[in-house]
């Protein structure tokens, strides 16, 4: 397995309660961890509504060593509205590629009228109207507040499995889309397996739309939109899957608890190729769906049906939350590892028993 860690930057992120589970008198909690994860500190007021900058002077572009994308010229009008609503309509009517950082969507943007102007100038006017700057890649523009420039340092090029480097992906996400839904939609549309732990998966994107771009570019744009700073996450990639975890989540990769006692038939079971869609089998379009996490107890039946073998769990683990995910064409053992690694605790795994799989504490 190839493990890639993005460049580390000294950024303090917010601590927050992630989730907790009570197990037989013990409380397993992810709370009060100072997350080096997803959300950059909001000292610049990224989520606050601020008065728009007066005048039509375009915002400045952040320095870049790449050329800006070439999109059609823009004719566009909109009344005073939250910038998230404006960007959504802009994507529908104009297209191109534009990413809005999470937390900006409620900022008020004054009425605007654009008459046959370059796409980049339109983006610059959007950014200026909410006191922001913008950056560009060869595939999209991004609007963000001054002080969040470090987001442009996210770079996954060349760091994913060979098969993913030749893939293209298009992405359309609404503001406040949880990353577990964004990754599930991207997995389904691109035919890959992309899963994250709870620290990463519970963060949310901003409004964004992206035309066909290399898979790693689409993933970078999602991470940037969700304000996930370089150095706060690790990308594990194998030919089977991509797993993104917070740097402080150092739990074991393998969760099989009785490998030494397996029979040849049980080893063959673990090597069987499976696909799993949770919380239930459903069609996923290019736009993110709105599924919510469900308890392990409620996942056991659909999981058993999709794996082709009964899956049970100790009663004390029944309330462990499992995020929506799409896992495609991986070994059965890999599928179970990914499901259990969502919850960033090392205290439980699974064992293969006669005619069933038991999820239990170590």
ABEGO torsion letter per residue (X at the ends): XBBBBBBBBBBBBBBBBABBBBBGGBBBBABGBBBABABBBAAAGAABBBBBBBEABBBBBBBBABBBBBBBBBBBBBBBBBAAAAAAAAAAAAEEBBBBBBGAAABBBBBBBBBGBBAAAAAAAAAAAAGBBBBBBAABBBBBBBGAAAAAABBABGABBAAAAABBBBBBBBBGBBAAAAAAAAAAAAGBBBBBBAAAAABBBBBBBBBBBBAAAAAAAAAAAAGBBBGABBBBBBAABBBBBBAABABBABABAAAAABBAAAAAAAABBBBBBOABBBBBBABBBABBBBBAAAAAAAAAAAAGBBBBBBAAAAABBBBBBBBBGBBAAAAAAAAAAABBBAABBBBBBBGBBBBBBX
